[in-house]
Amino acid sequence: MLRSRIESALKNISKKNIEYQHQLKELEVGDTLPQSFSLLIRIVQSRLTHGLSNFRTTDILLQEVFAGLQVYHIFSGLEEY
């Protein structure tokens, strides 16, 4: 049960990561917008970049936890024999 919850969390984080990357790419086309929006675009880009960084960090941590649980599961299965 815990394994499926971690797998689900990993999928959700990866999905959000991709969404943030797409949003950042869309904002890079900001050159076509009036200059008055440039500050606003930079603020949004900064927040999206920060959010993306947080999601990547969380993704890495969850992958490490998942790998650790898999190793634990393997070793606990060996102890039964």
Rosetta blueprint (number, residue, H / E / L):
1 M L
2 L H
3 R H
4 S H
5 R H
6 I H
7 E H
8 S H
9 A H
10 L H
11 K H
12 N H
13 I H
14 S H
15 K H
16 K H
17 N H
18 I H
19 E H
20 Y H
21 Q H
22 H H
23 Q H
24 L H
25 K H
26 E H
27 L H
28 E H
29 V H
30 G H
31 D H
32 T H
33 L L
34 P L
35 Q H
36 S H
37 F H
38 S H
39 L H
40 L H
41 I H
42 R H
43 I H
44 V H
45 Q H
46 S H
47 R H
48 L H
49 T H
50 H H
51 G H
52 L H
53 S H
54 N H
55 F H
56 R H
57 T H
58 T H
59 D H
60 I H
61 L H
62 L H
63 Q H
64 E H
65 V H
66 F H
67 A H
68 G H
69 L H
70 Q H
71 V H
72 Y H
73 H H
74 I H
75 F H
76 S H
77 G H
78 L H
79 E H
80 E L
81 Y L
